Amino acid sequence: MVSGPIDPMESTFIGNPAPGFDLACTRFPDPSRRRVRLEDYRGRWLLLLFYPRDFSLICPTELIGISQRFDEFQAMGCEVLGVSCDSLESHERWIATPISKGGLGGLNFPLASDTDGVVSARYHVFQASQSIPVRGTFLIDPDGLTQYQVVHSLSVGRRSQEVLRVLHALQSGGLCREDWMVDSPVLDPLGALKTGHFFSHYLVEMEIGSGTFARVFRARDLQLDRPVALKVFKPDCPVTPGAALAEARAAAALNHPNVCTIYAVDDTAGVPIIAMEYVTGRPLSNLPRNGPMPTDGLIEISRQLAAGMAAAHESGIVHGDLKPDNVMITEDGLVKILDFGLARRLRSPGPIESRETPILGLADTADGVFGTPRYLAPEQTRGEASSFASDVFSLGVVLYELATGKVAFSAPNLLQILDRIRTVDPEAMSAEVPEPFRSLIRPMLEREPGRRTMTMRRLTDDISTLSEAI
């Protein structure tokens, strides 16, 4: 495996011999062909295309476009070869998948597997951080010399019309006029999010939720053959993709049975996505409310909630939007806290650039207030930064509602709800909570975050002590 960063613009191949290769290739369109070498194309032009991976959103459109104009390339004495780091089996499955489901539906040229990235690195298109090549385009002449090279962003597709006009200019010696190009429709990545369609290397099964920032789909990870919850950010999400993915990567470090695991963070399909553990069960908000929750059930749920949140806080991560809708209870009673992909990381090992500062879950400045109003901490209603203390308050509200069977902050409109939170009376609220939880919830509901001395780790220990005493 190639290690270390590769600068795509480290050197130019123009006018020099193209780096050699000998790679396994698909059986399509020639069933007798198993490998491709640079020498095979001597005497003809070669369009060599590197692309990130199979089942991505942009790759099918550009490869299909070139395949549909393959006769034009052939007429100009040019062969075509696509290369990525995916396996041969993945390539062949992609080719066999119908276009209507995000596949290629057949192809007029072979795809080659550069699984260890060696050939991609030779052409200086290998991106070590993701172990994939970026979009490199090379035109190699009949003598094996590179006459054209360009490296594209992962999210920028290539047009067959543009490659053809460059090829024509190289062969004729004429000018490569810009107005020879023909505009093509804008790619809509979210249009692929339909049942039975492929999205990156995921097979979409059904939509299971939609929020302010993102839509969530149940999908199957085709690489690891497991179900996932796929969070796909909406085009009008007020958070930059870089910030969203940075926060999800921070949360992906969490490994705790009471926290929904983040499997992968990716933006090579043209839109930022987060693949998470798919949790079956029902949200805490959907549990029957027939008065206060029995003490044994309350202890068990609160113990798991506190334990999961303690693990997050000890990793430097604040949730920022803890509420019953973000807590899933599985059939066997396991509590899973969701949506840590929108958490804000504290005590990060390095500085976060101002342009990447996330505004997720709750605003980190006074620019606005996001989140679920009934479970905000008083400081969050003022647009202040969410913090560990904010999570403690939110959990206190959740536990109050479970222990009493009442809505903590009920009012006809949003402004009145926010006002009740800002003027919360922890003594009066905790007095409604039966023991042994009254003394635990009281310090969690302090109005000022500086006086909220209860921590998630201490809460976990106190609940464990209660459990042993009952």
ABEGO torsion letter per residue (X at the ends): XBBEBBBAAABBABGBBBBBBBBBBBAOABAABABBBAAAABGBBBBBBBBABBGBAAAAAAAAAAAAAAAAAAAAGBBBBBBBABBAAAAAAAAABBAAAGBAGEBABBBBBBAAGAAAAAAGABBAAAGBBBBBBBBBBAAGBBABBBBBBAABBBBAAAAAAAAAAAAAGBBBBAAABBBBBBBBAAAABBBGBBBEABBBABBABBBAABBBBBBBBAAAGBBBBBBBBBAABABBAAAAAAAAAAAAABBBAABBBBABBBAAAGBBBBBBBBBBEBBAAABBBBEBBBAAAAAAAAAAAAAAAAAAAAAGBBAGABBAAABBBBAAGBBBBBGAAABBBBGBABBBBAAABBBBGBBABAAEBBEBAAABBAAAAAGBBBBAAAAAAAAAAAAAAAAAGBBABBBABAAAAAAAAAABBAAAAAAABBOAAAAAAAAAABABAAABABBAAAAAAAAAAAAAAX
